[in-house]
Amino acid sequence: MICNEKNKCGGCFYTNVDYKEELQIKEQNVKEILKQYINKDTIFESILSNEQFLYYKNKLEFSFGDTTKDGKLVLGFHQKNSFFNICEAINCELVEEDVRKVVKESEIFFRERNISYRHKKTNKGYLRHLVIRRSYTNNELLVNLITTSSIESEKEYYDILLKDYVNTLLNIDDVKYAGICHTNNDSLSDKVLYDNIKILYGKDYIYEELFGLKFKISFPSFFQTNTNGAKILYKKVKEYADINNDIILDLYCGTGTISQIVSKDAKQVYGIEIVDDAIKMANENVLANNIKNITFVKDDVLLWINKNNNLDVDLIILDPPRSGVNPKALQIISNMNAKKIIYISCKCESLSRDLFMLTAKGYKLTKVCPVDMFPRTDNIEVVALLIKI
Protein backbone atom coordinates (compact mmCIF):
# COMPACT_ATOMS: atom_id res chain seq x y z
CA MET A 1 0.00 0.00 0.00
CA ILE A 2 1.26 3.45 -0.87
CA CYS A 3 0.22 6.43 1.25
CA ASN A 4 -1.22 9.12 -1.00
CA GLU A 5 -0.38 11.98 1.40
CA LYS A 6 3.39 11.53 1.81
CA ASN A 7 4.30 14.83 0.20
CA LYS A 8 1.75 16.77 2.28
CA CYS A 9 1.84 15.12 5.68
CA GLY A 10 5.49 15.38 6.65
CA GLY A 11 5.20 12.67 9.30
CA CYS A 12 7.28 10.23 7.27
CA PHE A 13 10.66 11.74 6.45
CA TYR A 14 12.44 8.80 4.79
CA THR A 15 9.73 7.44 2.50
CA ASN A 16 11.92 7.67 -0.60
CA VAL A 17 14.94 6.05 1.07
CA ASP A 18 15.70 2.36 1.57
CA TYR A 19 15.34 1.44 5.25
CA LYS A 20 18.97 0.30 5.55
CA GLU A 21 20.11 3.65 4.22
CA GLU A 22 17.76 5.41 6.66
CA LEU A 23 19.44 3.58 9.55
CA GLN A 24 22.91 4.57 8.31
CA ILE A 25 21.87 8.22 8.05
CA LYS A 26 20.39 8.25 11.54
CA GLU A 27 23.43 6.57 13.08
CA GLN A 28 25.74 9.08 11.43
CA ASN A 29 23.57 11.98 12.59
CA VAL A 30 23.88 10.83 16.21
CA LYS A 31 27.66 10.52 15.87
CA GLU A 32 27.88 14.00 14.42
CA ILE A 33 25.76 15.60 17.16
CA LEU A 34 27.69 13.87 19.96
CA LYS A 35 31.15 13.98 18.39
CA GLN A 36 32.66 16.30 21.03
CA TYR A 37 31.91 13.72 23.74
CA ILE A 38 33.00 10.61 21.83
CA ASN A 39 36.64 9.50 21.99
CA LYS A 40 38.67 6.31 21.63
CA ASP A 41 37.40 5.06 25.00
CA THR A 42 33.73 5.54 24.11
CA ILE A 43 31.89 2.49 22.83
CA PHE A 44 29.55 3.67 20.09
CA GLU A 45 27.27 0.78 19.21
CA SER A 46 25.58 0.23 15.88
CA ILE A 47 22.02 1.45 15.65
CA LEU A 48 19.40 -1.03 16.84
CA SER A 49 16.45 -1.46 14.53
CA ASN A 50 13.18 -3.28 14.39
CA GLU A 51 12.30 -5.44 11.40
CA GLN A 52 8.78 -3.99 11.59
CA PHE A 53 9.53 -0.54 10.20
CA LEU A 54 5.94 -0.04 9.00
CA TYR A 55 2.59 -0.45 10.82
CA TYR A 56 4.18 -0.09 14.27
CA LYS A 57 2.55 2.88 16.02
CA ASN A 58 0.43 2.01 19.06
CA LYS A 59 -0.93 5.51 19.68
CA LEU A 60 -2.30 7.99 17.14
CA GLU A 61 -3.88 11.42 17.58
CA PHE A 62 -5.97 12.29 14.52
CA SER A 63 -7.57 15.69 13.87
CA PHE A 64 -10.85 16.57 12.17
CA GLY A 65 -10.72 19.32 9.54
CA ASP A 66 -10.54 19.82 5.80
CA THR A 67 -7.83 19.69 3.16
CA THR A 68 -8.78 23.08 1.73
CA LYS A 69 -10.92 25.94 3.00
CA ASP A 70 -14.59 24.89 3.16
CA GLY A 71 -13.69 21.48 1.72
CA LYS A 72 -15.15 18.12 2.71
CA LEU A 73 -14.62 16.82 6.24
CA VAL A 74 -11.50 14.68 6.67
CA LEU A 75 -9.84 12.92 9.60
CA GLY A 76 -6.07 12.77 9.64
CA PHE A 77 -2.87 14.65 10.42
CA HIS A 78 -1.89 18.29 10.20
CA GLN A 79 -0.34 19.15 6.85
CA LYS A 80 3.26 20.31 7.05
CA ASN A 81 3.77 24.07 6.77
CA SER A 82 0.05 24.68 7.27
CA PHE A 83 -1.81 25.79 10.40
CA PHE A 84 -5.26 24.76 9.18
CA ASN A 85 -5.15 22.01 6.55
CA ILE A 86 -5.55 18.33 7.45
CA CYS A 87 -4.23 15.36 5.44
CA GLU A 88 -6.32 12.19 5.23
CA ALA A 89 -4.87 9.24 7.14
CA ILE A 90 -6.87 6.31 5.80
CA ASN A 91 -3.76 4.95 4.02
CA CYS A 92 -1.16 5.78 6.69
CA GLU A 93 1.63 3.19 6.53
CA LEU A 94 2.66 3.57 10.18
CA VAL A 95 -0.52 2.03 11.63
CA GLU A 96 -2.21 -1.36 11.46
CA GLU A 97 -5.15 -2.08 9.17
CA ASP A 98 -7.74 -2.11 11.98
CA VAL A 99 -6.77 1.46 12.95
CA ARG A 100 -7.14 2.58 9.32
CA LYS A 101 -10.59 0.98 9.22
CA VAL A 102 -11.70 2.93 12.31
CA VAL A 103 -10.37 6.17 10.84
CA LYS A 104 -12.08 5.59 7.50
CA GLU A 105 -15.47 4.65 9.01
CA SER A 106 -15.31 7.59 11.43
CA GLU A 107 -14.62 10.00 8.60
CA ILE A 108 -17.51 8.60 6.54
CA PHE A 109 -19.90 8.52 9.52
CA PHE A 110 -19.51 12.20 10.42
CA ARG A 111 -19.19 13.42 6.84
CA GLU A 112 -22.48 11.77 5.80
CA ARG A 113 -24.25 13.43 8.74
CA ASN A 114 -22.71 16.80 7.94
CA ILE A 115 -21.26 17.16 11.47
CA SER A 116 -19.04 20.23 11.78
CA TYR A 117 -15.48 20.28 13.06
CA ARG A 118 -14.21 22.87 15.50
CA HIS A 119 -12.70 25.81 13.60
CA LYS A 120 -9.62 27.35 15.19
CA LYS A 121 -10.51 30.94 14.29
CA THR A 122 -14.11 30.95 15.50
CA ASN A 123 -13.87 28.14 18.08
CA LYS A 124 -17.20 26.87 16.71
CA GLY A 125 -17.95 23.33 15.62
CA TYR A 126 -18.24 19.91 17.26
CA LEU A 127 -15.52 17.44 16.17
CA ARG A 128 -11.93 17.88 17.38
CA HIS A 129 -9.79 14.72 17.62
CA LEU A 130 -9.87 10.95 17.48
CA VAL A 131 -7.26 9.22 19.64
CA ILE A 132 -6.56 5.52 19.19
CA ARG A 133 -4.34 3.33 21.37
CA ARG A 134 -3.49 -0.26 20.49
CA SER A 135 -2.61 -3.19 22.73
CA TYR A 136 -0.38 -5.61 20.86
CA THR A 137 -0.67 -8.05 23.74
CA ASN A 138 -4.45 -8.38 23.39
CA ASN A 139 -4.75 -7.15 19.78
CA GLU A 140 -7.42 -4.59 20.69
CA LEU A 141 -8.05 -0.87 20.27
CA LEU A 142 -8.97 1.88 22.70
CA VAL A 143 -10.80 4.72 20.94
CA ASN A 144 -11.53 8.22 22.24
CA LEU A 145 -13.64 10.72 20.28
CA ILE A 146 -12.88 14.26 21.45
CA THR A 147 -15.43 16.99 20.74
CA THR A 148 -16.60 20.33 22.05
CA SER A 149 -19.53 20.30 24.47
CA SER A 150 -22.97 20.30 22.90
CA ILE A 151 -25.30 23.06 24.06
CA GLU A 152 -28.26 21.94 26.21
CA SER A 153 -30.83 22.31 23.41
CA GLU A 154 -28.81 19.93 21.19
CA LYS A 155 -27.74 17.46 23.88
CA GLU A 156 -30.32 14.80 22.99
CA TYR A 157 -29.31 14.90 19.33
CA TYR A 158 -25.62 14.42 20.09
CA ASP A 159 -26.31 11.67 22.64
CA ILE A 160 -28.11 9.72 19.91
CA LEU A 161 -25.30 10.52 17.47
CA LEU A 162 -22.71 9.06 19.84
CA LYS A 163 -24.73 5.87 20.29
CA ASP A 164 -24.99 5.49 16.51
CA TYR A 165 -21.25 6.12 16.21
CA VAL A 166 -20.43 3.40 18.74
CA ASN A 167 -22.67 0.94 16.88
CA THR A 168 -20.95 1.85 13.61
CA LEU A 169 -17.53 1.13 15.07
CA LEU A 170 -18.65 -2.14 16.64
CA ASN A 171 -19.91 -3.34 13.25
CA ILE A 172 -16.53 -2.94 11.51
CA ASP A 173 -15.22 -6.37 10.54
CA ASP A 174 -12.07 -7.74 12.21
CA VAL A 175 -11.70 -4.91 14.74
CA LYS A 176 -11.54 -5.74 18.46
CA TYR A 177 -12.07 -3.02 21.07
CA ALA A 178 -10.96 -2.64 24.66
CA GLY A 179 -13.16 0.43 24.88
CA ILE A 180 -14.76 3.38 23.10
CA CYS A 181 -14.82 6.71 24.94
CA HIS A 182 -15.93 10.31 24.51
CA THR A 183 -14.26 13.43 25.89
CA ASN A 184 -15.51 17.01 25.91
CA ASN A 185 -12.81 19.63 25.34
CA ASP A 186 -13.75 23.30 25.01
CA SER A 187 -10.21 24.63 25.38
CA LEU A 188 -9.01 27.29 22.94
CA SER A 189 -5.78 25.34 22.59
CA ASP A 190 -5.55 22.64 19.90
CA LYS A 191 -3.82 20.34 22.39
CA VAL A 192 -5.45 16.97 23.03
CA LEU A 193 -6.83 16.98 26.59
CA TYR A 194 -8.42 14.21 28.67
CA ASP A 195 -10.12 16.06 31.51
CA ASN A 196 -13.49 14.27 31.50
CA ILE A 197 -13.45 10.92 29.76
CA LYS A 198 -16.83 9.18 29.47
CA ILE A 199 -16.89 5.47 28.66
CA LEU A 200 -19.36 4.64 25.87
CA TYR A 201 -18.35 0.99 25.52
CA GLY A 202 -15.95 -1.31 27.39
CA LYS A 203 -13.30 0.40 29.47
CA ASP A 204 -10.91 3.38 29.31
CA TYR A 205 -7.60 1.52 29.44
CA ILE A 206 -5.64 -1.27 27.80
CA TYR A 207 -2.97 -3.69 28.96
CA GLU A 208 0.45 -4.31 27.43
CA GLU A 209 3.07 -6.83 28.48
CA LEU A 210 6.85 -6.37 28.44
CA PHE A 211 9.47 -8.66 30.01
CA GLY A 212 6.77 -10.70 31.75
CA LEU A 213 5.29 -7.59 33.37
CA LYS A 214 1.77 -6.29 32.81
CA PHE A 215 1.19 -2.57 32.25
CA LYS A 216 -2.17 -0.80 32.47
CA ILE A 217 -2.25 2.14 30.06
CA SER A 218 -4.86 4.92 29.95
CA PHE A 219 -5.24 7.73 27.42
CA PRO A 220 -3.13 10.31 29.34
CA SER A 221 -0.44 7.77 30.27
CA PHE A 222 2.96 7.88 28.63
CA PHE A 223 3.98 4.64 26.96
CA GLN A 224 6.43 4.26 24.10
CA THR A 225 4.51 4.50 20.82
CA ASN A 226 6.39 1.53 19.34
CA THR A 227 5.77 -1.55 21.49
CA ASN A 228 8.33 -3.83 19.82
CA GLY A 229 10.80 -0.96 19.73
CA ALA A 230 10.25 -0.42 23.46
CA LYS A 231 11.37 -4.00 24.13
CA ILE A 232 14.60 -3.36 22.22
CA LEU A 233 15.15 -0.01 23.96
CA TYR A 234 14.55 -1.29 27.49
CA LYS A 235 16.68 -4.37 26.93
CA LYS A 236 19.57 -2.03 26.16
CA VAL A 237 18.80 0.04 29.27
CA LYS A 238 18.92 -3.10 31.43
CA GLU A 239 22.21 -4.09 29.84
CA TYR A 240 23.79 -0.69 30.51
CA ALA A 241 22.40 -0.59 34.06
CA ASP A 242 24.12 -3.87 35.04
CA ILE A 243 22.18 -3.83 38.31
CA ASN A 244 23.46 -5.58 41.41
CA ASN A 245 21.35 -4.69 44.45
CA ASP A 246 21.54 -1.00 43.47
CA ILE A 247 19.48 1.92 44.72
CA ILE A 248 17.99 3.47 41.58
CA LEU A 249 16.40 6.85 40.93
CA ASP A 250 14.12 6.87 37.86
CA LEU A 251 13.34 10.48 36.94
CA TYR A 252 10.51 11.37 34.54
CA CYS A 253 9.29 7.81 35.15
CA GLY A 254 5.87 8.12 33.48
CA THR A 255 3.79 5.04 34.27
CA GLY A 256 6.87 3.41 35.78
CA THR A 257 7.69 1.05 32.93
CA ILE A 258 11.47 1.33 33.30
CA SER A 259 11.26 1.36 37.11
CA GLN A 260 9.52 -2.01 37.09
CA ILE A 261 11.74 -3.54 34.43
CA VAL A 262 14.93 -2.73 36.40
CA SER A 263 13.46 -3.49 39.85
CA LYS A 264 14.09 -7.25 39.81
CA ASP A 265 17.82 -6.94 40.57
CA ALA A 266 17.62 -3.65 42.48
CA LYS A 267 17.59 -2.99 46.21
CA GLN A 268 15.20 -0.04 45.91
CA VAL A 269 13.78 2.06 43.08
CA TYR A 270 12.33 5.57 43.35
CA GLY A 271 10.23 6.81 40.43
CA ILE A 272 9.39 10.52 40.12
CA GLU A 273 6.74 11.90 37.78
CA ILE A 274 4.58 15.05 37.82
CA VAL A 275 1.58 13.66 35.88
CA ASP A 276 -1.04 12.47 38.38
CA ASP A 277 -2.66 9.89 36.11
CA ALA A 278 0.73 8.37 35.27
CA ILE A 279 1.56 7.86 38.95
CA LYS A 280 -1.85 6.29 39.57
CA MET A 281 -1.23 3.86 36.70
CA ALA A 282 2.30 3.17 37.98
CA ASN A 283 1.05 2.24 41.46
CA GLU A 284 -1.68 0.03 40.01
CA ASN A 285 0.88 -1.74 37.82
CA VAL A 286 3.22 -2.34 40.75
CA LEU A 287 0.41 -4.00 42.69
CA ALA A 288 -0.60 -6.11 39.68
CA ASN A 289 3.00 -7.22 39.15
CA ASN A 290 3.56 -7.84 42.89
CA ILE A 291 6.66 -5.61 43.03
CA LYS A 292 7.53 -4.36 46.52
CA ASN A 293 10.79 -2.43 46.13
CA ILE A 294 9.51 0.59 44.19
CA THR A 295 8.29 3.91 45.58
CA PHE A 296 6.50 6.21 43.13
CA VAL A 297 6.17 9.90 43.95
CA LYS A 298 4.02 12.50 42.18
CA ASP A 299 6.18 15.61 42.12
CA ASP A 300 8.09 17.96 39.88
CA VAL A 301 11.54 16.44 39.27
CA LEU A 302 13.35 19.67 40.17
CA LEU A 303 11.41 20.16 43.41
CA TRP A 304 11.80 16.53 44.48
CA ILE A 305 15.53 16.20 43.92
CA ASN A 306 16.08 19.60 45.53
CA LYS A 307 14.44 18.21 48.68
CA ASN A 308 16.16 14.81 48.43
CA ASN A 309 19.60 15.72 47.06
CA ASN A 310 21.33 13.78 49.88
CA LEU A 311 19.74 10.49 48.84
CA ASP A 312 22.41 7.84 48.37
CA VAL A 313 21.80 6.37 44.92
CA ASP A 314 23.90 4.09 42.73
CA LEU A 315 22.15 4.70 39.42
CA ILE A 316 20.09 7.57 38.05
CA ILE A 317 17.92 6.95 34.99
CA LEU A 318 16.90 10.02 33.00
CA ASP A 319 14.13 9.78 30.40
CA PRO A 320 13.16 13.43 29.96
CA PRO A 321 10.86 15.08 27.40
CA ARG A 322 12.31 16.29 24.09
CA SER A 323 13.47 19.54 25.67
CA GLY A 324 15.85 17.63 27.94
CA VAL A 325 16.46 18.00 31.67
CA ASN A 326 15.79 21.28 33.46
CA PRO A 327 19.29 22.85 33.85
CA LYS A 328 18.71 23.51 37.57
CA ALA A 329 17.64 19.90 38.06
CA LEU A 330 20.64 18.67 36.09
CA GLN A 331 22.95 20.68 38.35
CA ILE A 332 21.56 18.91 41.43
CA ILE A 333 21.60 15.51 39.70
CA SER A 334 25.26 15.90 38.74
CA ASN A 335 26.12 16.73 42.38
CA MET A 336 24.40 13.62 43.78
CA ASN A 337 27.47 11.59 42.73
CA ALA A 338 25.63 8.50 41.54
CA LYS A 339 28.06 5.92 40.16
CA LYS A 340 26.15 5.68 36.89
CA ILE A 341 23.69 7.72 34.88
CA ILE A 342 21.66 6.31 32.01
CA TYR A 343 20.20 9.00 29.79
CA ILE A 344 17.43 7.99 27.38
CA SER A 345 16.98 10.75 24.83
CA CYS A 346 14.31 11.27 22.17
CA LYS A 347 16.11 14.39 20.90
CA CYS A 348 19.85 14.04 20.47
CA GLU A 349 20.46 17.81 20.49
CA SER A 350 19.02 18.00 24.03
CA LEU A 351 21.23 15.10 25.10
CA SER A 352 24.28 16.88 23.70
CA ARG A 353 23.44 20.04 25.64
CA ASP A 354 22.95 18.12 28.90
CA LEU A 355 26.16 16.13 28.40
CA PHE A 356 28.06 19.42 28.55
CA MET A 357 27.17 19.86 32.22
CA LEU A 358 27.42 16.19 33.17
CA THR A 359 30.88 15.76 31.70
CA ALA A 360 31.99 19.02 33.32
CA LYS A 361 30.88 17.55 36.66
CA GLY A 362 33.07 14.47 36.31
CA TYR A 363 30.95 12.04 34.33
CA LYS A 364 32.42 10.21 31.34
CA LEU A 365 30.34 9.11 28.36
CA THR A 366 31.31 5.43 28.06
CA LYS A 367 28.61 3.86 25.88
CA VAL A 368 26.13 5.17 23.30
CA CYS A 369 23.52 3.24 21.36
CA PRO A 370 21.00 4.73 18.91
CA VAL A 371 17.66 2.90 18.78
CA ASP A 372 15.32 3.42 15.83
CA MET A 373 12.05 3.68 17.72
CA PHE A 374 10.39 5.74 15.00
CA PRO A 375 11.16 4.26 11.54
CA ARG A 376 10.43 6.40 8.47
CA THR A 377 10.37 9.56 10.63
CA ASP A 378 13.36 11.82 11.35
CA ASN A 379 13.25 11.00 15.09
CA ILE A 380 15.74 8.74 16.85
CA GLU A 381 16.08 7.45 20.42
CA VAL A 382 19.52 7.31 22.04
CA VAL A 383 20.65 5.43 25.14
CA ALA A 384 23.79 6.83 26.80
CA LEU A 385 25.74 5.45 29.76
CA LEU A 386 27.80 7.82 31.89
CA ILE A 387 30.19 6.72 34.63
CA LYS A 388 31.42 8.88 37.49
CA ILE A 389 35.19 9.26 37.16
N, C-alpha and C positions, 0 to 999 in steps of 0.2 A: 504494500500500500504506500502511496506517495502522498504526503501532506500537500494540500493545495494552497497553503498559506505561509509557506516557509519564508518567502521574500518579504512578507508583511509583518509576521509575528515577532521575529527576533529572539524567540526563546531558544531555538536551536541555532547554534553558532557554527557548528562544523558539519552541516548537512551535505556539503559538496566535497568532503574530505573523507578518505578511507579511515576507518576507526583506528587502525594501527598508527597511521600518521598523526591522527588527533592525539593519541597517547604520547607520542614522541614530542609533539609541540608543547603539550601541557607539562611534561617532565622538564623540558628545557626552560620553559617559562619560570618554573619554581626555582631551578638552579640559578637563573639570572637574577631573580628578585632577592634570593638569599646568599648571593655569591660572597658578600663581605663577611659572612659568618662561617662559611664553609672552607676548611683547609684540609691538609693531608690526613689529619687525625679524625675528620668527620666522615662517618659512614653515610653516604647518600645512596639509598636503596632505589631500585627501579620502581617505577610507578605500578601500583596494584590496580588491576582492572577487573571488571565483571564481564563475563561472557554475554550477559543480557544487557546490551547497550541500548536496546529499545524496549518500550512497554514496561518500564520499571517504576514509575512514580506511584507512590502510595497515598499521596495527598495532592489534590488539585483545588485551586480557587478560581472558578470561572466567573465572568462578569456578563451581565445582560446589557445590551446596547444595540448599536447599528454600525454597519460598515461605512456608511456615508450619512450625511445629515438627512433626517427624515426617511431613512431607508427602512427596510424590513427588520424586524426584531431578530437578533442573533445572540447566541450564547457562546462565549469563548474567552480569548485573552486580549489584553490591550495591545493595540498595534504599536510597533516601535515608532518613535518620533511623533506620536500623536497623543494628545490628552483625551480625546473623545472617542475615536474610532475603535471598534472591537473586531477582532478576527475570529471567524468560526473555528471551532475546535473539534468538529465531528470526525476529522481524520487525523487527529494528533497522534504522532508515532511514539510518544513517550508514555502513553497510558494503555491499559488493557482494553480489550474489545467491549467488556461489559460496561466500563466507564463511558466509552464512546456511545454506546447504546442509550445510556441514561441521559447524556448530554443531548443527543439527537432528539429523543422523545420529549425531553423537557422543552427544547426549543420549539418543536412543532406544536406541543400542547398549548403553550402560552401565545404563540404567534396566531394560531387558528382562532383563539378567543380574544384576540386584539387587546391583550393585557399590556399596559404601558410599563416601561422601565424608568427608573428614577434618573432624571436629568440633572447633571451636575450644576448647571447654571441656575435652574429654577428650583431645584430640590423637590420637584414634583414627579409623581410616578410611583409605581408599586414594586417592580422587580429590581433586585440589586445584585445578589451573588448566588451561586450554587457551589457549595463546598462538598467534595467527595473524598472520604478516606477509604482505604482498602486494607483489609486484613489478609495477608498471604497465608497465614496459618489456617484460617477458616474459610478462605476464598469467598469473602462477603464484603459488601459495601455499606458504608455509613454515609447517608445523604443529608445535607442541611440546606434548605431553601431559605435565603435571607431576603427579606422584603422590608419596605417601610410599613408603618402601622396603618391599618385601614381606619377610616373615620367611622364613627358609631353607626351612621345611617347606611353604610355599605358593609358592615361587619358580617351580616348573614350571608351576603353574596360571596365574600371572600372565604368564609368558613366552608361553604359548599364547594368553592373552587379548589380549596386545599384537599378536601376529601376526594374529589375527582382526580386531582393530581396524584395523590397516593395510589389510588386504584390503577391509574395509568402506568405508574412505575412498577407496581406489583404484577402487572400483566405482560411485562417485557420478558421474552423468552431467555432462558439461561442466565438470569441475573439473580443473585442471592443477596439478601439484605440483612444486616445486623439491625439497622434502624433507619427511619426516615423522620427528619425533624424540621421544625420551622422556627426561625428567629426573626423578631422585629428589630430593626435598626434604623433609627431616625437621625443618626448623626450626620453632620454636614461633611465629615471626612469620608473619603472613599475606602477607608480601611475596613477590613472584615472584622466585625465584632461579634461576641457571643454572650451578650449580657443576659438574655432571657430565652433560653432554648426550650421549646415545647416539643415533646415527643408525639409524633403523629402515628408512628408504627414502630414496634420493636423497642429498642433502647437507644441511648445516646452515647454509646462507647463501643469499642471493638477490643479484641485481644490479639496480641502478637507474641510469638515465642522466639527467644534468642538464647542460645547456650543453655537450653533446658529450663530457662526462666520464663515466666508468664508475665506479660505487661498489659495492663489496662490502659487504653488510650482514648481520651475524649477529644472533642473538637479543639479546645484551646491548648491541649497538651503538645509539648514539643516532642517529636519523634522523627528520626532521620527519614527523609522522604524516599529513600531507596533502601528497602528492607534487606535485600541480599548484599548490597553495598555496605550496610551497617554491620553485618556479620564480619565482613573483611576488615572494616575499619577498627572495630572493637577487638578483633583478634590481634591486630597489630598493637593496639593500646595495651592489652594484657601482656604481650611479649615484651614491650618496652618497660612496663611497670616492674616485671620480675619480682613479684610480691612475696615476701617472707615474713609474715606476722607484722606487717607494717601498719602504722597509723596514717590514714589517707584523708586528705582534704579534697573534696570534689566540688569545685566552684562552678557556678552556672550549671547546676546539675540537672535542670529540667525535671522530667518525671523519674529521675534517678536510675536511668538505664545503666550508665557506666558504673555508678556506685554499686549496684547489685552485681554486675558482672565481675568486678574486682574484689568483692567482699569475701569470697570463699577462702582466700589465702591471707586475708588481712586480719589484723587485731581489732581495728575499729575504723569505721568510715564515717565522715561527716559530709553531708551534702547540703549545699546552700543554694537557694533559688528564691527569687522575689515573686514569682507568679504563684498566686494562691492555689489555683486549680492544679498546677503541676505538682505542688507539694502534697496536696490531697491524694492525687493519683499515685505519687511515689510511696506514700505511707500505706495505701491500700495494696500496692504491689508487693511491698516488703512483707506484709502479713500473709498475702497469698502464697508467697515463695518461702515463707517460714525462715526469714533471715533476721537475726537478732543482734548483729553487730554494726548496724547502720543507724545514725541519727540524722534525720532531715530537719532543716530549719528554714522557715520562710523569713527571708530578710534580704536586704540589699547587700550585695557582696562587699562593697566598700565599708558599710557600717558594721557588718558582722566581723570582718577580719580586723577592723580597727579596735573592736572591743575584745577580740580574742587573739591578738598578735603574739601572745606568749605561748600559744598552744604548741606543744612539741609534736611535730609531724614529720614523717619520713618522706612522704610523697604528696605533691600537690598536682592535681589534674585541673587544667584550665580548658574549658570548651566555651569560649565567649561568643557573643554575637559577631557579625561581620565587622563591626567597628573596632573590635579588639577589647582589651582590658582597660578599664578606667586607669589612667596614669597614676592617680593617687593610690588606688588599690594595688597596682603593680609595684609601687614603691614599698608598700607594707609587705606584700607577698615576697619580694626579693630579700627583705630583711628577716624573714622568718627562718631562713637557713635550712629549709628542707633539703634532704640529700638529693632528691630528684624532683624535676618538674616535667610533666608531660603536657605539651601545648597542642591542642587539636584546633586547627584553624580552617575556617571556610573562606578566608580571604587572605592570601599570602602576603599582601602589602601590609596588612595590620600585624601579622606575625613578625614581619621584618622590623617594623617600628618598635614592637614590644621587646624583640630580642636585643635591641640597642641598650635598653635599661638592664635587662637580665644579665647580659654578658658583662656589662659595666659593674654589676654587683657580684661578680665572681662565679657566674654560671657559664659552663662551656657547652656549646651545641655539639652533641656527640653522634646523634643519629637523626636522619630525616627520611620520611617516606611519604611521597604523594599517593593519594588514593582517589581514583576517579569515581567519585560518588554520583556525579551528574553528567553522564555521557551525553554527547552531542551539544551540550551547553559550554559556555566559556568559564564555568566555575570548576574549582578543584579543591579537594580537602587535603590537608597536610598534617601529618603527625610528627612532632618534633620532641626529642628527648634531650633534656639539659641536666647536667650533673654539676653539683657544687664542687668547685675546685678547692 
